[in-house]
Amino acid sequence: MVRVGIVGASGYTGSELIRFLLNHSKAELTYVTAHRYVGQKVSSLYPNFAGVCDLVYRSFPADGGAAEAKEAAEVLFIALPHGASMEVVAQVLDGEHKIIDLSGDFRFADKEIYESWYGMPHKCPTLLGMAVYGLPEVNRKAIKGTNFVSNPGCYPTGAILATAPLLAKGLVLEQDIIIDALTGVSGSGRAAKENTHYCYCDENVSSYKVGGVHQHIPEMEQEMSKIAGEEVRISFTPHLAPFSRGIYTTAYCNLKKDLSTTELIKIFSEFYEGEYFVKVLPEGEYPQVKSVAGSNFCHIGLKVDERTGRVIVISAIDNLTKGASGQAIQNMNIMCGFDETEGLTGVGLMP
């Protein structure tokens, strides 16, 4: 039994980590922190844990926080916002404890890329390039051999899984990929914001960070380029949609040669053969957000537009699970030598 801790366990990502870990037969949750809720029970913030999780939120002080965390747990999930995570990682990273960071602070090796897209200085640049990018379906071998994983962003997870087979096989024009994605309101986090009020979101769809400025763009391009072996450029537009959880991604890719929908489904199915969490749907079927909500699955459907020579690939994931906490647990399982599906086999909540 491995002892597990969560630094930053009061947000939606933290609560999902708790939910999965409580159902994990090889992990014991022993340590949770939340700066604003020190001394309060987890169940006081999330009543769904009443009588199930009686852990009390601790603090992670700058002086001495790392020692307490490392004594309490062998695996640490860092579920803090971008910018806050890097300093905590710097304190707990020791080559012995297994660290899984869910922020964007260590997804790049280049300090300038991080600072230009995230708009803040990187305080721990010497650690950049040390983390393995934690997308198991692409980087499983590297994840297995490391103690430090940078968990992918939610949008990149849906987009990369939708395009990886095409890029790996060199089937599409790498410089002309369009990614369009809708996210549920939980993607904005637990804190109240004007654009997440019920009256704003209900019966409404809105776009944000339009025009190639979203911070997940360089992450997508970086990882897609590694898969393709060529530089990949994308146009990406995110949209806020009126559902609680989920990401619905549509990728438009220009084919280099004529291929049918049937042929491409076969290519996708072979690429993801043996991948428990990625399901390629039969021809004529397309993903639904409800089908994956609450689960660690990614559903993929596709269709060739013969008139334009373009393939349209659609993926659906839950932004809080496969897009964050579920994938983090999947990475922990690989790092610890557990069955990769341990604690994660639940299917989507439908209806």
MIVEX-348231 format. One record per residue (C-alpha): residue in one letter; z, x, y. Coordinates in steps of 0.25 Angstrom, whole numbers, plus 2048, in hexadecimal, padded with zeros to 3 digits. Last residue first. Layout:
N
aZXY ...
! end
This chain:
351
p7B7791828 m7B779B823 l7C17A7824 g7B97B381E v7BC7B9811 g7C97C180D t7C77CE806 l7CD7D7810 g7DB7DB80B e7D57E6802 t7C57E6803 e7C47F5804 d7CC7F77F7 f7D68017FC g7D48107FE c7DC81180A m7D0814814 i7C880980D n7D37FF80E m7D680381D n7C7801820 q7C77F381B i7D47F0822 a7CD7F582F q7C17EC82B g7CA7E082A s7D07E4838 a7C47E5840 g7B67E083F k7B77DD831 t7C47D5834 l7C67D2843 n7B77D1847 d7B57C883B i7A77CC836 a7997C5836 s78C7CC836 i77E7C8839 v7717D1837 i7647CD83E v7587D583A r74C7D7843 g73E7D8840 t73B7CE84C r7347C3844 e73B7C7837 d7497C483C v7507CA830 k75D7C382D l76B7C882A g7797C4825 i7867CC825 h7947C8822 c79F7D2825 f7AD7CF81E n7BB7D3822 s7BF7C5822 g7C67BC82D a7B97B6831 v7AE7BA828 s7A77AD825 k7AB7A7832 v7A37B1839 q7967AC832 p78C7B682C y77D7B2828 e7777AC81C g7677AC81B e7677B8811 p7747BA80A l7807BF812 v7837CE812 k7937CF810 v79A7DB815 f7A97DC811 y7A87E0802 e79D7EB804 g7987ED7F6 e7897EB7FB y7897EC80A f77C7F480B e7767ED7FF s7787E0805 f7737E4812 i7667E980C k7647DD804 i7677D4810 l75C7DD817 e7527DA80C t7547CB80C t7537CB81B s7467D181B l7427DF81F d7377E4828 k7397F282E k7417F8839 l7497EC83B n74F7E8848 c75D7E5848 y7657D984E a7747D884A t77C7CC84B t78B7CD84A y7957C2849 i7A37C784B g7AF7BF846 r7BC7B984B s7C17AE854 f7B47A6857 p7AE7A3864 a7A47AF866 l7A57BB86F h7987C286F p7947D186D t7877D7871 f7827E486B s7757EC86D i7747F7863 r770805862 v77080D854 e76E81C854 e769820846 g770823839 a770814837 i77E813832 k78381D83C s77C816847 m782809844 e79080F845 q78D815853 e785809858 m7907FF854 e79B80885A p79380A866 i7917FB868 h7A07F7866 q7A47FA874 h79B7EE879 v7927F3885 g7847F0880 g7807E5889 v78A7DA887 k7997DD886 y79C7CE885 s7957C2880 s79A7B487F v79A7A8875 n7A279B878 e7A778F871 d7B5794873 c7B67A2879 y7B97A0887 c7C2794885 y7C979B87A h7CC7A7882 t7C67B487D n7BE7B7889 e7CA7B7892 k7D27C0889 a7DE7BE881 a7E27CA878 r7E07C8869 g7D37D0869 s7C57CD86E g7BF7CD860 s7C87C185D v7BE7B9865 g7B37BA85A t7A77C385C l7987C185D a78F7CC85B d7807D085F i77B7DD85A i76D7E285E i7677EE857 d75B7F685D q75E80585C e76080584D l7537FE84A v7567F883C l7547FB82D g75A80982D k762806820 a76F80A825 l76C802832 l7687F582B p7747F6822 a77D7F982D t7797ED836 a7827E2834 l78E7EA82F i78C7F283C a78C7E6845 g7987DF83F t7A17EB83F p79C7F084D y7A17E2853 c7AF7E384D g7B17F2850 p7B27FC845 n7C0801840 s7C2810843 v7C7816837 f7D1822835 n7D7827828 t7C982A822 g7C282C814 k7C081D811 i7BB81A81E a7B082581D k7AB81F80F r7AC811815 n7A3813821 v798809821 e79E7FC81A p7AC80181E l7AA80182D g7B6809832 y7B081483A v7B7821836 a7C0826840 m7C1835845 g7B583484F l7BE83385B l7CC838858 t7CB843863 p7C783986D c7D583386D k7D682C87B h7C882687C p7C682288A m7C381388D g7B680B88F y7B4807880 w7A580A880 s7A5817889 e7B281C884 y7AE81A875 i7A1821876 e7A682C87E k7B182F874 d7A6831869 a7AB83085B f7AB82185C r7B3816854 f7C081C858 d7C5813863 g7BE80685F s7CB80085A l7CE7FC84C d7D4809848 i7D780C839 i7E1817837 k7E581C829 h7F182582A e7F0834825 g7E583A82F d7EF83983B l7EA82E844 v7F6826848 q7F782B857 a7E882D85A v7E681F854 v7F081985E e7E982086A m7DC81B866 s7E080C863 a7E3809872 g7D580B877 h7CE80186F p7D97F686B l7E37F8860 a7E27F5851 i7E580384C f7E780083D l7F080A836 v7F180E828 e7FD816822 a80780D82A a81580D82F e81781C831 k80A81E837 a80D812841 e81B818845 a815826847 a80A82084F g812818859 g81C82485C d81882586B a80C81D86F p814811869 f80E80885F s8167FC860 r81A7F3854 y8167E5850 v81F7DE846 l81B7DC837 d81E7CE831 c8117CC82B v8107C0821 g81B7B6827 a8127B3833 f8057BB832 n7FD7B0837 p8067AF843 y7FF7BB84A l8077C0856 s8157BC851 s8107BF843 v80E7CE846 k81D7CE84A q8217D2857 g8297DF85A v81D7E5862 y8137DB867 r80C7E1872 h80A7EF86C a8067EA85F t8097F2852 v8087EF843 y80E7F7838 t8117F5829 l8057ED824 e8047F0815 a7F77F380E k7F27F3800 s7F27E47FD h7EC7E080B n7EE7D280F l7F87D581A l7EF7E081E f7E47D6821 r7EC7CD82A i7F27D9831 l7E57E0834 e7E07D2839 s7EC7D2843 g7E97DF848 t7DB7DC84B y7DF7CF852 g7E97D785A s7F87D9858 a7F77E584E g7F47F1857 v7F87FC84E i7F77F7840 g7FE7FD834 v7FC7FE825 r80480381A v7FC80680D m800800800 
! end
